């Protein structure tokens, strides 16, 4: 079965260098084949065909040509066929005409079975004929010219001519095949030879070295020749197993496309070989609306759709361009050589056009689309990682602007050099004690009592001053620092919590965590160890996660959430109302508290729509037996309205701004245990002076 992502069966355009090369070699090769057939000893061949040896050899050559021994990940070269051993043995024993005849028949049958394009079959017959002819010429120089009527059996003194004939055979095939591959993929022939000749020379040495032994056995007892199949089978299966491991490590299992690891290698090779003034392009492609297909039709249909996308992308680029799957519905395309940005946009438009063609699966028609981000070397980045990052930036710009294709634009890159420098400063801030926790209380709207505090991270940079979390936390989430940052926050919160609890201020602390923290495995263990070290109960600390994190398809199936529930650490759903929760999902979540996003709360007194939204959320949360917390409470009118609705707790500047630990301790000592001083519990005159 032909590989659907293989572009070699696509015929070259007339007049191109590849077309000229294939046509020239085919003409020369078939001319050599005709000359060999004219010189064929027909009478000797007829006599030979009456015995079993001819047919045993013919069957072994045909079978050996059906499947190659793959010894290199450069699959475009096609591997080494075991038939080489028997064909070379026929050349040594019966002469060139019989050898090229058997080889031509075997290659033709291989083309039929594997459904190769006719131009590939013709070229393969031609190049193998020329390789055998080169070997025969070398043997002729030493006076060796066998025929069916006068077979030749080598002796120990014939090692030199046999060895030189083998070198000529291998060199001719390697030069012709690698030349075709280099032209097909628009790569340098030196690079192709370096990638393939080394591994293949080992297999050719073994196969060609066994050929004289086959001849000796043929002369002594033809019936023993099939025994050579056993060592060949061992070599084949060993090489196949090794190649399979190599292929699995470098290719995507579902689509067969190169994976990120192979894309890195290919990109680095392209960058190293790029000439002066030449550009290398890296595209990042993300499918639009693919999740709808998965959710509606299921993952098996989604997988088939991804395979079709892989086929379309591969056949929409030039030979030598690399299409890779990075995971999910994200693909990358490497253009080892591209003229300029305009040419890159043309290729991207062609890729999008291929994606937007309707797809029919399971009796339904699907309309797909994709967003393409383009980054060029050396215009935008000097290496793979930066190219990929900037192609990713361009791709998201294409999604946001709904333009479909975007070239990287430095002025629109949120990941500016200043922000990347900030990441380095953040690492030093963790070690240098620049990060501090501030605390903001959560107050009962009906009684005014304090029900907990939220720990909020603050960073006072020695040069830039106070940097808001919205600037540095997303940077940490995309780097190795997030785990270290979370560990610092939890340790600092537990340490402060212990000081309060062991002096009678028993208020729980809430800590915000990211998706990476929640979906990892270290968080429950870290909490268990920390709680044990400070002698605190699990309910003393609460973890706040955003609605989008906790309601994702993966979130509530993760062992981390189950471990936290088993430990007894409560969860709170933060920023509720901004995500996509459903009643069913909300019931499944192991949360004890739901925090209503401040964007609704602040406009509560002025907007009837926000009033209805908040009331609905409060009623929903109450019906599920959970506690509701309103964020961003900044006025008396909003606090009164929330209390009337039945909202449990409020948090915001009306009650208190976030405070450092020492100030929060004094605030808690003053207010903890004090009763309400108004109908709804909060004390505006105190809060304004705090």
C-alpha positions as CSV (number, residue, x, y, z in Angstrom):
1,X,0.0,0.0,0.0
2,X,1.4,3.4,-0.9
3,X,2.1,5.9,1.8
4,X,-0.6,8.7,1.5
5,X,1.9,11.3,2.6
6,X,4.6,10.2,0.0
7,X,5.0,12.8,-2.7
8,X,7.5,10.8,-4.8
9,X,4.6,9.3,-7.0
10,X,3.7,12.8,-8.1
11,X,5.3,13.1,-11.6
12,X,7.9,15.9,-12.0
13,X,7.0,18.8,-14.3
14,X,8.4,18.6,-17.8
15,X,11.5,20.7,-18.2
16,X,12.5,20.8,-14.5
17,X,15.9,19.5,-13.4
18,X,14.3,16.5,-11.8
19,X,12.4,15.6,-15.0
20,X,15.6,15.9,-17.0
21,X,17.6,13.8,-14.6
22,X,15.0,11.0,-14.5
23,X,14.4,11.1,-18.2
24,X,18.1,11.0,-19.0
25,X,18.9,8.1,-16.6
26,X,15.8,6.2,-17.8
27,X,16.8,6.5,-21.5
28,X,20.5,5.5,-20.8
29,X,19.4,2.6,-18.5
30,X,16.9,1.2,-21.0
31,X,19.5,1.5,-23.7
32,X,21.9,-0.6,-21.6
33,X,19.1,-3.1,-21.0
34,X,18.3,-3.4,-24.7
35,X,22.0,-3.9,-25.4
36,X,22.2,-6.6,-22.7
37,X,19.2,-8.4,-24.1
38,X,20.8,-8.4,-27.6
39,X,23.8,-10.0,-26.2
40,X,21.8,-12.6,-24.2
41,X,22.7,-16.2,-24.9
42,X,19.1,-17.4,-25.7
43,X,20.0,-21.0,-26.2
44,X,22.0,-21.1,-23.0
45,X,19.1,-19.4,-21.1
46,X,16.5,-21.9,-22.5
47,X,18.8,-24.8,-21.4
48,X,19.1,-23.2,-18.0
49,X,15.4,-22.7,-17.6
50,X,14.8,-26.4,-17.9
51,X,16.5,-26.9,-14.6
52,X,15.5,-25.8,-11.1
53,X,18.3,-23.3,-10.5
54,X,17.0,-20.6,-12.8
55,X,13.6,-20.6,-11.2
56,X,14.9,-20.8,-7.7
57,X,17.0,-17.7,-8.4
58,X,14.2,-15.9,-10.1
59,X,11.8,-16.4,-7.2
60,X,14.4,-15.3,-4.7
61,X,15.1,-12.1,-6.7
62,X,11.4,-11.3,-7.0
63,X,10.7,-11.9,-3.3
64,X,13.8,-10.0,-2.3
65,X,12.6,-7.0,-4.2
66,X,9.2,-6.8,-2.6
67,X,10.2,-5.2,0.7
68,X,13.4,-3.2,1.5
69,X,15.6,-3.4,4.6
70,X,15.3,0.1,6.1
71,X,18.4,1.2,7.8
72,X,18.0,5.0,7.7
73,X,15.3,7.4,8.7
74,X,15.8,9.1,5.3
75,X,12.9,7.1,3.9
76,X,12.9,8.9,0.6
77,X,16.0,6.9,-0.5
78,X,13.9,3.7,-0.1
79,X,16.2,1.3,1.8
80,X,18.2,-1.7,0.5
81,X,16.5,-4.6,-1.1
82,X,17.6,-8.2,-0.2
83,X,17.4,-9.1,-3.9
84,X,20.7,-7.4,-4.3
85,X,22.5,-10.5,-3.0
86,X,20.9,-12.9,-5.5
87,X,21.0,-10.5,-8.4
88,X,24.8,-9.9,-7.9
89,X,25.2,-13.7,-7.6
90,X,23.4,-14.1,-10.9
91,X,25.7,-11.5,-12.4
92,X,28.8,-13.3,-11.2
93,X,27.6,-16.8,-12.2
94,X,25.4,-16.3,-15.3
95,X,26.4,-12.9,-16.7
96,X,24.9,-9.4,-17.1
97,X,22.0,-10.2,-19.5
98,X,20.4,-12.7,-17.1
99,X,21.0,-10.5,-14.1
100,X,19.3,-7.4,-15.6
101,X,16.4,-9.4,-17.0
102,X,15.6,-10.9,-13.5
103,X,16.1,-7.5,-11.9
104,X,13.9,-5.7,-14.3
105,X,11.1,-8.2,-13.8
106,X,11.4,-8.0,-10.0
107,X,11.3,-4.2,-10.0
108,X,8.3,-4.2,-12.3
109,X,6.5,-6.6,-9.9
110,X,7.4,-4.4,-7.0
111,X,5.9,-1.4,-8.7
112,X,2.6,-3.3,-9.3
113,X,2.4,-4.6,-5.7
114,X,3.3,-1.3,-4.0
115,X,1.4,0.8,-6.6
116,X,4.4,3.0,-7.5
117,X,4.0,5.6,-10.3
118,X,5.3,4.5,-13.7
119,X,8.1,7.0,-13.8
120,X,9.5,5.6,-10.5
121,X,9.4,2.0,-11.8
122,X,11.1,3.0,-15.0
123,X,13.8,4.9,-13.2
124,X,14.4,2.0,-10.8
125,X,14.8,-0.5,-13.6
126,X,17.2,1.9,-15.4
127,X,19.4,2.7,-12.3
128,X,19.6,-1.0,-11.3
129,X,20.5,-1.9,-14.9
130,X,23.3,0.7,-14.9
131,X,24.6,-0.4,-11.6
132,X,24.8,-4.0,-12.8
133,X,26.4,-2.8,-16.0
134,X,29.1,-0.9,-14.1
135,X,29.8,-4.1,-12.1
136,X,30.0,-6.2,-15.3
137,X,32.4,-3.7,-16.9
138,X,34.7,-4.0,-13.9
139,X,34.6,-7.8,-14.0
140,X,35.2,-7.7,-17.8
141,X,38.4,-5.7,-17.1
142,X,39.7,-8.8,-15.2
143,X,38.6,-11.1,-18.0
144,X,35.4,-12.3,-16.3
145,X,32.5,-12.6,-18.8
146,X,30.1,-15.4,-17.7
147,X,27.0,-16.5,-19.6
148,X,24.3,-19.2,-19.2
149,X,26.3,-21.5,-21.4
150,X,29.6,-20.8,-19.6
151,X,28.9,-20.0,-15.9
152,X,31.7,-18.6,-13.7
153,X,32.5,-19.8,-10.2
154,X,34.9,-17.6,-8.3
155,X,37.8,-18.8,-6.2
156,X,39.9,-17.2,-3.4
157,X,42.1,-15.4,-5.9
158,X,39.1,-13.5,-7.3
159,X,38.4,-11.4,-4.2
160,X,39.8,-8.2,-5.8
161,X,37.7,-8.1,-9.0
162,X,34.6,-9.1,-7.0
163,X,35.2,-6.4,-4.4
164,X,35.8,-3.7,-7.1
165,X,32.7,-4.9,-8.9
166,X,30.7,-4.6,-5.7
167,X,32.0,-1.1,-5.1
168,X,31.1,0.0,-8.7
169,X,27.6,-1.5,-8.2
170,X,27.0,0.3,-4.9
171,X,28.6,3.6,-6.0
172,X,26.5,3.7,-9.2
173,X,23.2,3.0,-7.3
174,X,24.0,5.4,-4.5
175,X,24.9,8.3,-6.9
176,X,21.8,7.8,-9.1
177,X,19.3,7.3,-6.3
178,X,20.7,10.1,-4.1
179,X,20.9,12.4,-7.1
180,X,17.2,11.9,-7.7
181,X,16.3,12.4,-4.1
182,X,18.4,15.6,-3.9
183,X,16.6,17.0,-6.9
184,X,13.2,15.9,-5.7
185,X,13.6,17.5,-2.3
186,X,15.8,20.4,-3.5
187,X,18.5,19.4,-1.0
188,X,22.2,19.2,-1.6
189,X,23.4,15.8,-2.8
190,X,26.2,16.0,-0.2
191,X,23.5,16.1,2.6
192,X,21.6,13.2,1.1
193,X,24.7,11.1,0.7
194,X,25.8,11.8,4.2
195,X,22.4,10.8,5.6
196,X,22.1,7.5,3.7
197,X,25.4,6.2,2.3
198,X,26.9,5.3,5.7
199,X,24.1,3.1,7.0
200,X,23.3,1.6,3.6
201,X,27.0,0.7,2.9
202,X,27.0,-1.7,5.8
203,X,24.0,-3.6,4.4
204,X,25.3,-3.6,0.9
205,X,28.7,-4.9,2.1
206,X,26.9,-7.8,3.8
207,X,24.6,-8.6,0.8
208,X,27.3,-8.3,-1.9
209,X,29.8,-10.1,0.3
210,X,27.5,-13.1,0.5
211,X,26.9,-13.2,-3.2
212,X,30.1,-15.2,-4.1
213,X,29.1,-17.8,-1.5
214,X,25.7,-18.1,-3.2
215,X,27.5,-18.8,-6.4
216,X,29.7,-21.5,-4.9
217,X,26.6,-23.1,-3.4
218,X,24.7,-22.8,-6.7
219,X,27.6,-24.7,-8.5
220,X,27.8,-27.4,-5.9
221,X,24.2,-28.0,-5.0
222,X,21.4,-25.6,-6.2
223,X,18.9,-27.0,-3.7
224,X,20.9,-25.4,-0.9
225,X,20.5,-21.9,-2.2
226,X,17.2,-21.2,-0.4
227,X,19.0,-21.6,2.9
228,X,20.4,-18.2,2.4
229,X,17.0,-16.9,3.1
230,X,17.4,-17.6,6.8
231,X,20.3,-15.1,7.5
232,X,18.6,-12.6,5.2
233,X,15.4,-12.9,7.2
234,X,17.4,-12.3,10.4
235,X,19.1,-9.2,9.0
236,X,15.7,-8.0,7.7
237,X,13.8,-8.4,10.9
238,X,16.6,-6.9,13.0
239,X,16.9,-3.9,10.8
240,X,13.2,-3.5,10.6
241,X,12.8,-3.6,14.4
242,X,15.5,-1.0,14.8
243,X,14.1,1.2,12.0
244,X,10.6,0.9,13.5
245,X,11.9,2.2,16.9
246,X,13.7,5.0,15.1
247,X,10.6,5.9,13.1
248,X,8.3,5.9,16.2
249,X,10.8,8.2,18.0
250,X,10.8,10.7,15.1
251,X,7.2,10.4,13.7
252,X,3.7,11.0,14.8
253,X,1.9,7.7,15.3
254,X,-1.5,8.8,14.0
255,X,-0.5,10.6,10.8
256,X,2.9,9.2,10.1
257,X,4.2,12.8,9.8
258,X,7.5,13.9,11.4
259,X,7.1,15.0,15.0
260,X,8.7,17.9,16.9
261,X,12.0,16.1,17.4
262,X,12.5,15.4,13.7
263,X,11.2,18.9,12.8
264,X,14.0,20.4,15.1
265,X,16.7,18.3,13.3
266,X,15.4,19.2,9.8
267,X,15.2,22.9,10.7
268,X,18.7,23.0,12.2
269,X,20.0,21.3,9.0
270,X,18.2,23.8,6.8
271,X,19.5,26.7,8.9
272,X,23.0,25.4,8.7
273,X,22.8,25.0,4.9
274,X,21.0,28.3,4.1
275,X,23.0,30.4,1.7
276,X,23.6,34.1,1.8
277,X,20.4,35.9,1.0
278,X,18.3,32.7,1.2
279,X,15.5,32.4,3.7
280,X,14.1,29.5,5.7
281,X,10.4,29.6,6.5
282,X,8.6,28.0,9.4
283,X,4.8,27.9,9.5
284,X,2.6,27.0,12.4
285,X,-0.9,25.9,11.5
286,X,-3.8,25.5,14.0
287,X,-7.1,24.0,12.8
288,X,-10.2,26.1,13.5
289,X,-13.4,24.4,14.8
290,X,-11.7,21.0,15.0
291,X,-12.9,20.6,18.6
292,X,-16.5,20.7,17.4
293,X,-15.9,17.7,15.2
294,X,-14.3,15.8,18.1
295,X,-17.2,16.7,20.4
296,X,-19.9,15.9,17.9
297,X,-18.6,12.9,16.1
298,X,-16.1,11.4,18.5
299,X,-12.4,10.9,18.5
300,X,-12.2,8.1,15.9
301,X,-13.7,10.5,13.3
302,X,-11.5,13.3,14.5
303,X,-8.5,11.0,14.0
304,X,-9.5,10.2,10.5
305,X,-9.9,13.9,9.8
306,X,-6.4,14.6,11.1
307,X,-5.1,11.9,8.7
308,X,-6.8,13.6,5.8
309,X,-5.4,17.0,6.9
310,X,-1.9,15.5,7.0
311,X,-2.4,14.1,3.4
312,X,-3.7,17.5,2.1
313,X,-0.9,19.5,3.7
314,X,1.8,17.1,2.4
315,X,0.5,17.3,-1.1
316,X,0.2,21.1,-1.0
317,X,3.9,21.8,-0.5
318,X,6.9,21.2,-2.6
319,X,9.0,18.1,-2.3
320,X,11.6,18.6,0.3
321,X,9.4,20.8,2.4
322,X,8.7,19.2,5.8
323,X,5.1,18.8,7.2
324,X,5.1,17.9,10.9
325,X,2.4,17.3,13.5
326,X,3.2,18.9,16.8
327,X,0.2,17.5,18.7
328,X,-3.6,17.8,18.8
329,X,-4.7,19.8,15.8
330,X,-1.5,21.8,15.5
331,X,0.8,21.3,12.5
332,X,4.1,22.8,11.3
333,X,5.6,23.3,7.9
334,X,9.3,23.8,7.2
335,X,10.4,25.5,4.0
336,X,14.1,24.9,3.7
337,X,14.4,27.5,1.0
338,X,12.0,30.3,0.3
339,X,12.5,33.5,-1.8
340,X,10.8,36.1,0.4
341,X,7.8,36.9,2.6
342,X,5.5,37.3,-0.4
343,X,6.4,33.7,-1.6
344,X,5.8,32.4,2.0
345,X,2.4,34.0,2.0
346,X,1.6,32.3,-1.3
347,X,2.5,28.9,0.2
348,X,0.4,29.6,3.3
349,X,-2.6,30.6,1.2
350,X,-2.2,27.4,-0.8
351,X,-2.2,25.4,2.5
352,X,-5.3,27.2,3.7
353,X,-7.1,26.5,0.4
354,X,-6.3,22.8,0.8
355,X,-7.7,22.8,4.3
356,X,-10.9,24.6,3.4
357,X,-12.1,22.0,0.9
358,X,-15.1,20.3,2.4
359,X,-14.5,16.8,3.9
360,X,-17.0,14.0,3.8
361,X,-16.9,11.5,6.7
362,X,-19.6,9.3,8.1
363,X,-22.0,10.6,5.6
364,X,-21.5,14.2,6.8
365,X,-19.7,17.2,5.2
366,X,-17.3,19.1,7.4
367,X,-15.9,22.6,6.7
368,X,-12.5,23.1,8.2
369,X,-10.3,26.1,8.2
370,X,-6.9,26.9,9.7
371,X,-4.9,29.8,11.0
372,X,-1.3,30.1,9.7
373,X,1.6,31.9,11.4
374,X,4.8,32.6,9.4
375,X,8.3,33.2,10.7
376,X,11.4,33.5,8.5
377,X,15.1,33.0,9.0
378,X,17.1,35.2,9.3
379,X,14.5,38.1,9.3
380,X,12.7,37.1,12.4
381,X,14.8,34.6,14.4
382,X,18.2,32.9,14.2
383,X,17.3,29.4,15.6
384,X,14.5,26.9,15.7
385,X,13.1,27.7,19.1
386,X,12.7,31.4,18.4
387,X,11.3,30.7,14.9
388,X,8.7,28.4,16.4
389,X,7.8,30.9,19.1
390,X,7.4,33.7,16.6
391,X,5.4,31.6,14.2
392,X,3.2,30.8,17.2
393,X,2.8,34.6,17.9
394,X,1.9,35.2,14.2
395,X,-0.6,32.3,14.3
396,X,-2.5,33.7,17.2
397,X,-2.5,37.1,15.6
398,X,-4.1,35.4,12.6
399,X,-6.7,33.9,14.9
400,X,-7.5,37.1,16.7
401,X,-7.7,39.2,13.5
402,X,-9.5,36.3,11.6
403,X,-7.2,37.0,8.6
404,X,-6.1,33.3,8.3
405,X,-2.5,34.1,7.5
406,X,-0.1,36.4,9.3
407,X,3.6,37.1,9.1
408,X,5.4,37.7,12.3
409,X,5.4,41.4,13.3
410,X,7.7,42.5,16.1
411,X,5.5,45.4,17.1
412,X,2.6,43.1,17.8
413,X,4.6,40.5,19.7
414,X,3.6,40.5,23.4
415,X,6.6,38.4,24.1
416,X,8.9,41.4,23.7
417,X,12.6,41.2,24.7
418,X,11.7,43.3,27.8
419,X,9.3,40.6,28.9
420,X,11.8,37.8,28.3
421,X,14.3,39.8,30.4
422,X,11.6,40.0,33.0
423,X,11.5,36.2,33.2
424,X,15.2,36.2,34.1
425,X,14.6,38.9,36.7
426,X,11.7,36.8,38.1
427,X,14.0,33.8,38.6
428,X,16.4,36.0,40.6
429,X,13.5,37.6,42.5
430,X,12.5,34.1,43.8
431,X,16.0,33.6,45.2
432,X,16.4,37.2,46.4
433,X,13.2,37.6,48.4
434,X,11.6,40.3,46.2
435,X,8.3,38.5,46.1
436,X,5.9,39.0,49.0
437,X,2.3,37.8,49.8
438,X,-0.4,40.4,50.5
439,X,-3.7,39.4,52.1
440,X,-7.2,40.5,51.4
441,X,-10.0,39.4,53.7
442,X,-13.3,37.8,52.7
443,X,-16.2,39.2,54.8
444,X,-19.7,37.8,55.5
445,X,-22.2,40.2,54.0
446,X,-24.9,39.3,56.5
447,X,-22.8,39.5,59.7
448,X,-19.6,41.3,59.0
449,X,-17.4,38.4,60.4
450,X,-14.2,37.5,58.6
451,X,-14.3,34.1,56.9
452,X,-10.9,34.0,55.5
453,X,-8.2,35.8,53.5
454,X,-6.9,35.5,50.0
455,X,-3.1,35.4,49.5
456,X,-2.1,37.7,46.6
457,X,1.4,37.7,45.2
458,X,3.2,41.0,44.8
459,X,6.6,41.7,43.2
460,X,8.5,44.9,43.9
461,X,11.2,45.0,41.2
462,X,14.4,47.0,42.3
463,X,14.3,48.9,39.0
464,X,10.7,48.9,37.7
465,X,8.9,49.1,41.0
466,X,5.7,47.2,41.7
467,X,4.9,44.8,38.8
468,X,1.3,43.5,38.7
469,X,0.8,39.7,38.7
470,X,-0.9,40.0,35.3
471,X,2.5,40.7,33.8
472,X,4.7,38.1,35.4
473,X,2.4,35.2,36.3
474,X,1.6,34.4,32.6
475,X,5.3,34.4,31.9
476,X,5.9,31.9,34.7
477,X,3.1,29.7,33.5
478,X,4.8,29.3,30.1
479,X,8.2,28.4,31.7
480,X,9.9,26.1,34.1
481,X,9.4,28.8,36.9
482,X,5.7,28.1,37.5
483,X,6.3,25.1,39.8
484,X,8.9,27.0,41.8
485,X,6.6,30.0,42.0
486,X,3.7,27.9,43.3
487,X,6.0,26.2,45.8
488,X,7.1,29.6,47.2
489,X,3.5,30.9,47.5
490,X,2.2,27.8,49.2
491,X,5.2,27.6,51.7
492,X,4.9,31.3,52.5
493,X,1.1,31.1,53.0
494,X,1.4,28.0,55.2
495,X,4.1,29.7,57.3
496,X,1.9,32.8,57.8
497,X,-1.1,30.7,58.4
498,X,0.7,28.8,61.2
499,X,1.7,32.1,62.9
500,X,-2.0,33.1,62.9
501,X,-3.5,29.8,63.9
502,X,-1.1,29.2,66.7
503,X,-1.8,32.6,68.2
504,X,-5.6,32.3,68.0
505,X,-6.3,33.9,64.6
506,X,-7.9,30.9,62.9
507,X,-8.8,32.1,59.5
508,X,-8.3,30.0,56.4
509,X,-6.1,31.3,53.6
510,X,-6.9,30.9,49.9
511,X,-4.1,30.5,47.3
512,X,-4.4,30.8,43.5
513,X,-2.9,28.0,41.5
514,X,-2.5,27.5,37.7
515,X,-3.5,24.7,35.4
516,X,0.0,23.3,35.3
517,X,0.0,23.0,39.1
518,X,-3.4,21.4,39.2
519,X,-2.7,18.8,36.5
520,X,0.7,17.9,37.9
521,X,1.3,15.3,40.6
522,X,3.5,17.2,43.1
523,X,0.8,19.5,44.5
524,X,-1.0,17.1,46.9
525,X,2.3,15.8,48.3
526,X,3.6,19.4,48.8
527,X,0.5,20.4,50.7
528,X,0.5,17.3,52.8
529,X,4.1,17.8,53.8
530,X,3.6,21.5,54.5
531,X,0.5,21.0,56.6
532,X,2.2,18.3,58.6
533,X,5.3,20.5,59.2
534,X,3.3,23.4,60.5
535,X,0.7,21.3,62.4
536,X,-2.3,22.6,60.4
537,X,-5.5,20.9,59.3
538,X,-6.2,20.5,55.6
539,X,-9.2,22.9,55.8
540,X,-6.9,25.7,56.8
541,X,-5.8,26.3,53.2
542,X,-8.0,26.6,50.2
543,X,-6.9,26.4,46.5
544,X,-8.5,28.8,44.0
545,X,-8.6,27.8,40.4
546,X,-10.2,29.5,37.4
547,X,-13.4,28.2,35.9
548,X,-11.7,27.4,32.6
549,X,-9.1,25.2,34.2
550,X,-11.5,23.2,36.4
551,X,-14.2,22.7,33.8
552,X,-11.9,21.4,31.0
553,X,-12.3,17.9,29.8
554,X,-9.1,16.7,31.5
555,X,-9.4,18.5,34.8
556,X,-11.9,16.4,36.8
557,X,-10.4,13.2,35.6
558,X,-6.9,14.0,36.9
559,X,-5.6,12.1,39.9
560,X,-4.5,15.4,41.4
561,X,-8.0,16.6,42.1
562,X,-8.9,13.2,43.6
563,X,-5.8,13.4,45.8
564,X,-6.7,16.9,47.0
565,X,-10.2,15.8,47.8
566,X,-8.9,12.8,49.7
567,X,-6.5,15.0,51.6
568,X,-9.3,17.3,52.6
569,X,-8.1,20.5,51.0
570,X,-11.1,22.5,49.7
571,X,-11.2,24.0,46.2
572,X,-12.8,27.3,45.1
573,X,-13.9,28.2,41.6
574,X,-12.5,31.6,40.7
575,X,-13.8,34.1,38.1
576,X,-17.1,32.3,37.8
577,X,-19.2,33.4,34.9
578,X,-16.4,34.0,32.5
579,X,-16.0,30.4,31.3
580,X,-18.2,27.7,30.0
581,X,-19.5,25.7,33.0
582,X,-22.6,23.6,32.9
583,X,-24.8,22.5,35.8
584,X,-23.7,18.9,35.3
585,X,-20.0,19.8,35.3
586,X,-20.4,22.1,38.3
587,X,-22.0,19.3,40.3
588,X,-19.0,17.0,39.5
589,X,-16.4,19.5,40.7
590,X,-14.9,19.1,44.1
591,X,-15.4,22.7,45.1
592,X,-16.8,24.3,48.3
593,X,-16.9,27.9,47.1
594,X,-17.7,29.8,43.9
595,X,-16.3,33.3,43.4
596,X,-18.4,35.6,41.2
597,X,-16.2,37.5,38.8
598,X,-15.7,41.2,39.6
599,X,-16.6,42.3,36.1
600,X,-20.3,41.5,37.0
601,X,-20.1,42.7,40.6
602,X,-18.8,46.2,39.9
603,X,-21.7,47.0,37.5
604,X,-24.3,45.4,39.7
605,X,-25.9,48.7,40.9
606,X,-26.0,50.2,37.4
607,X,-26.8,47.3,35.0
608,X,-30.0,45.2,35.1
609,X,-28.3,42.5,33.0
610,X,-25.5,42.1,35.5
611,X,-28.0,42.2,38.3
612,X,-29.8,39.2,36.7
613,X,-26.6,37.4,36.0
614,X,-25.3,37.7,39.6
615,X,-28.7,36.8,41.1
616,X,-28.8,33.7,38.9
617,X,-25.3,32.6,39.9
618,X,-26.1,33.1,43.6
619,X,-29.2,31.1,43.4
620,X,-27.4,28.3,41.4
621,X,-24.6,28.2,43.9
622,X,-27.0,28.0,46.9
623,X,-29.0,25.2,45.2
624,X,-25.8,23.2,44.9
625,X,-25.0,23.7,48.6
626,X,-21.9,25.8,47.9
627,X,-20.8,29.1,49.3
628,X,-20.8,32.2,47.0
629,X,-18.2,35.0,47.2
630,X,-18.5,38.3,45.3
631,X,-15.2,39.8,44.1
632,X,-14.7,43.5,43.5
633,X,-17.1,44.9,46.1
634,X,-16.3,48.6,46.1
635,X,-19.5,50.4,47.2
636,X,-22.2,50.3,49.8
637,X,-24.9,50.0,47.2
638,X,-23.3,46.9,45.7
639,X,-22.8,45.3,49.1
640,X,-26.4,45.9,50.1
641,X,-27.7,44.5,46.9
642,X,-25.5,41.4,47.2
643,X,-26.7,40.8,50.7
644,X,-30.3,41.1,49.6
645,X,-29.7,38.4,47.0
646,X,-28.3,36.0,49.6
647,X,-24.6,36.1,48.5
648,X,-22.6,34.8,51.4
649,X,-19.3,36.6,51.3
650,X,-17.8,39.8,49.8
651,X,-14.2,40.7,48.9
652,X,-13.0,44.1,47.7
653,X,-11.8,47.6,48.5
654,X,-15.0,48.5,50.4
655,X,-13.8,46.2,53.2
656,X,-10.1,46.3,52.8
657,X,-7.3,46.6,50.2
658,X,-4.7,43.8,50.1
659,X,-2.3,44.2,53.0
660,X,1.2,42.9,53.8
661,X,1.4,40.3,56.6
662,X,2.1,42.6,59.5
663,X,-0.8,45.0,58.6
664,X,-3.1,42.1,57.9
665,X,-2.3,40.6,61.4
666,X,-3.3,43.9,63.1
667,X,-6.5,44.1,61.0
668,X,-7.5,40.6,61.8
669,X,-6.8,41.1,65.6
670,X,-9.0,44.2,65.6
671,X,-12.0,42.7,63.7
672,X,-12.0,39.0,64.4
673,X,-14.9,38.1,66.6
674,X,-16.5,41.6,66.5
675,X,-20.2,41.7,65.7
676,X,-21.9,43.5,62.9
677,X,-22.4,47.2,63.2
678,X,-25.0,47.6,60.4
679,X,-27.8,45.6,58.9
680,X,-25.5,43.9,56.5
681,X,-22.5,43.5,58.7
682,X,-19.7,45.5,57.0
683,X,-18.4,48.8,58.4
684,X,-17.9,51.4,55.7
685,X,-16.3,54.0,58.1
686,X,-13.7,51.5,59.3
687,X,-13.0,50.1,55.8
688,X,-12.3,53.5,54.4
689,X,-9.7,54.3,57.1
690,X,-7.9,50.9,56.7
